Amino acid sequence: MPEQVKVGVIGAGKIFPAYVAGCRAFSILELAAVADVDTDRAAQQAAEHGVPRALSVDALLADPAIQIVVNLTVPKVHAAVSLAAIAAGKHVYSEKPLAITRADGLQILHAAAAQGVRVGCAPDTFLGGGQQTCRKLIDDGWIGEPVAAVAFMTGHGPEGWHPNPDFFYQVGGGPLLDMAPYYLTSLVNLLGPVRRVAGSSRISFPERVATSPEHFGRRLPVEVSTHVAALLDFAAGPIATLITSFDVWHASLPRIEIYGSAGTLSVPDPNIFGGVVRVRRAGAAEWSDVPLLFDAEVGRGIGVADLAYAISSGRPQRASAELAFHVLDVMTAVEESSAEARHVLLGSTCARPEPLPLGLLRGELDE
Ligand SMILES: NC(=O)c1ccc[n+]([C@@H]2O[C@H](COP(=O)([O-])OP(=O)(O)OC[C@H]3O[C@@H](n4cnc5c(N)ncnc54)[C@H](O)[C@@H]3O)[C@@H](O)[C@H]2O)c1
């Protein structure tokens, strides 16, 4: 068993408790401290969730015992917070998106390489039992050669439930940067990197009205596209259709389907770790549910644990900054394509992350 790695979290908001629970499920991780610009919030979350220390951001970064900084701030400051952690000599695991511009994403990659530290990035849901079972089915040839895919995220936005809904409609938010990372990371894990994209996007409503109890009736100006449709040509050949939308009240679309030369794979919601995996091979009269071959009970934190194992053994981390940068490049290209009325060829690529091995014990990963 490798040595425990001390983790400091920056950003003590809505998603913080999920990371506390998720990280605690892995004995390689020791949650040592939490920080937030809102120091009261950090102190309150630390007390509520039993995190030993609530610190200022500067104090957390200056603590030599902290090895990994988990960045759970809002998207528009992801890059600044990750770069500060890298400059302090810390490994980083960031919430998605890695950054909100290609330039900032590249700066993170270069700074990490120069400092000799690792950067990982959410989502890590592709390491859950649902998505890993799909990966094994594809790699083992159950649907033959993938030729096409669809991915649909349709909803009416988070202003009805999120306590701080503003960032979802500001630059860096929207259904593309906020939600497409789940769908695109799943597709890249299953099909490999994307070669070129075409996109159309719009702001359907110039303002939204919060209906969460904390902000009922408050108007939220909309700075980013809220309905985005895209075509993605994968380097290996498949063509995917992607819709991400905060403008749809009701739909009966699948989340992700992969169409292969020998059958179809129904992939569960890529925003969760489990879900139902279904296959229908050519000639089959019915869909078959496939038992999950990997743990579906893990949560947000498996990506941090995988980073800790990777640092300890020297192997690549699966939820890597390279993968997240490629996903950011795809999303940026979708908006460029829409604005410029042309296909956009991608400048980045990445390797498919290594699949998880079968038979891992709960709370452990491969070294
Ligand atoms: N809420 C969810 O369900 C959810 C799910 C998955 C991923 N995420 C992602 O997690 C991240 C955080 O989301 P959230 O919902 O917890 O947001 P949130 O607004 O509830 O929390 C963000 C926290 O970051 C702090 N913060 C902002 N700027 C900071 C800075 N410069 N330095 C230190 N702290 C700073 C804020 O004070 C706040 O406490 C986002 O990237 C989001 O996309 C959220």
The ligand as an SDF file (V2000), in Angstrom:
LIG
                    3D

 44 48  0  0  0  0  0  0  0  0999 V2000
  -22.5560   21.7370   -7.6750 N   0  0  0  0  0  0  0  0  0  0  0  0
  -22.4620   20.6350   -8.3880 C   0  0  0  0  0  0  0  0  0  0  0  0
  -23.3850   19.8050   -8.4380 O   0  0  0  0  0  0  0  0  0  0  0  0
  -21.1920   20.3440   -9.1520 C   0  0  0  0  0  0  0  0  0  0  0  0
  -21.0520   19.0570   -9.6500 C   0  0  0  0  0  0  0  0  0  0  0  0
  -19.8750   18.7310  -10.2970 C   0  0  0  0  0  0  0  0  0  0  0  0
  -18.9130   19.6750  -10.4860 C   0  0  0  0  0  0  0  0  0  0  0  0
  -19.0630   20.9440  -10.0170 N   0  0  0  0  0  0  0  0  0  0  0  0
  -17.9940   21.9090  -10.2700 C   0  0  0  0  0  0  0  0  0  0  0  0
  -17.3490   22.2220   -9.0360 O   0  0  0  0  0  0  0  0  0  0  0  0
  -16.9140   23.5800   -9.0580 C   0  0  0  0  0  0  0  0  0  0  0  0
  -17.5460   24.2930   -7.8770 C   0  0  0  0  0  0  0  0  0  0  0  0
  -18.9460   24.1980   -7.9940 O   0  0  0  0  0  0  0  0  0  0  0  0
  -19.8960   24.4620   -6.7610 P   0  0  0  0  0  0  0  0  0  0  0  0
  -21.2240   24.0470   -7.2310 O   0  0  0  0  0  0  0  0  0  0  0  0
  -19.3160   23.8570   -5.5280 O   0  0  0  0  0  0  0  0  0  0  0  0
  -19.8020   26.0630   -6.7170 O   0  0  0  0  0  0  0  0  0  0  0  0
  -20.0490   27.0300   -5.4760 P   0  0  0  0  0  0  0  0  0  0  0  0
  -20.2480   28.3830   -6.0450 O   0  0  0  0  0  0  0  0  0  0  0  0
  -21.0820   26.4470   -4.5790 O   0  0  0  0  0  0  0  0  0  0  0  0
  -18.6510   26.9710   -4.6980 O   0  0  0  0  0  0  0  0  0  0  0  0
  -17.4680   27.5440   -5.1900 C   0  0  0  0  0  0  0  0  0  0  0  0
  -16.6270   28.0280   -4.0210 C   0  0  0  0  0  0  0  0  0  0  0  0
  -15.3870   28.5680   -4.5300 O   0  0  0  0  0  0  0  0  0  0  0  0
  -15.0730   29.7240   -3.7560 C   0  0  0  0  0  0  0  0  0  0  0  0
  -14.1540   30.5500   -4.5370 N   0  0  0  0  0  0  0  0  0  0  0  0
  -14.4450   31.2940   -5.6280 C   0  0  0  0  0  0  0  0  0  0  0  0
  -13.3300   31.9120   -6.0710 N   0  0  0  0  0  0  0  0  0  0  0  0
  -12.3200   31.5250   -5.2480 C   0  0  0  0  0  0  0  0  0  0  0  0
  -10.9210   31.8130   -5.2150 C   0  0  0  0  0  0  0  0  0  0  0  0
  -10.3400   32.6220   -6.1010 N   0  0  0  0  0  0  0  0  0  0  0  0
  -10.1790   31.2420   -4.2220 N   0  0  0  0  0  0  0  0  0  0  0  0
  -10.7570   30.4420   -3.2900 C   0  0  0  0  0  0  0  0  0  0  0  0
  -12.0710   30.1320   -3.2920 N   0  0  0  0  0  0  0  0  0  0  0  0
  -12.8530   30.6700   -4.2710 C   0  0  0  0  0  0  0  0  0  0  0  0
  -16.4240   30.3680   -3.4820 C   0  0  0  0  0  0  0  0  0  0  0  0
  -16.3480   31.2610   -2.3840 O   0  0  0  0  0  0  0  0  0  0  0  0
  -17.3040   29.1490   -3.2170 C   0  0  0  0  0  0  0  0  0  0  0  0
  -17.3380   28.7870   -1.8490 O   0  0  0  0  0  0  0  0  0  0  0  0
  -17.3420   24.1420  -10.4060 C   0  0  0  0  0  0  0  0  0  0  0  0
  -16.2650   24.0610  -11.3040 O   0  0  0  0  0  0  0  0  0  0  0  0
  -18.4450   23.2200  -10.8520 C   0  0  0  0  0  0  0  0  0  0  0  0
  -18.5160   23.1290  -12.2670 O   0  0  0  0  0  0  0  0  0  0  0  0
  -20.1730   21.2880   -9.3220 C   0  0  0  0  0  0  0  0  0  0  0  0
  1  2  1  0
  2  3  2  0
  2  4  1  0
  4  5  1  0
  4 44  2  0
  5  6  2  0
  6  7  1  0
  7  8  2  0
  8  9  1  0
  8 44  1  0
  9 10  1  0
  9 42  1  0
 10 11  1  0
 11 12  1  0
 11 40  1  0
 12 13  1  0
 13 14  1  0
 14 15  2  0
 14 16  1  0
 14 17  1  0
 17 18  1  0
 18 19  2  0
 18 20  1  0
 18 21  1  0
 21 22  1  0
 22 23  1  0
 23 24  1  0
 23 38  1  0
 24 25  1  0
 25 26  1  0
 25 36  1  0
 26 27  1  0
 26 35  1  0
 27 28  2  0
 28 29  1  0
 29 30  1  0
 29 35  2  0
 30 31  1  0
 30 32  2  0
 32 33  1  0
 33 34  2  0
 34 35  1  0
 36 37  1  0
 36 38  1  0
 38 39  1  0
 40 41  1  0
 40 42  1  0
 42 43  1  0
M  CHG  2   8   1  16  -1
M  END
$$$$
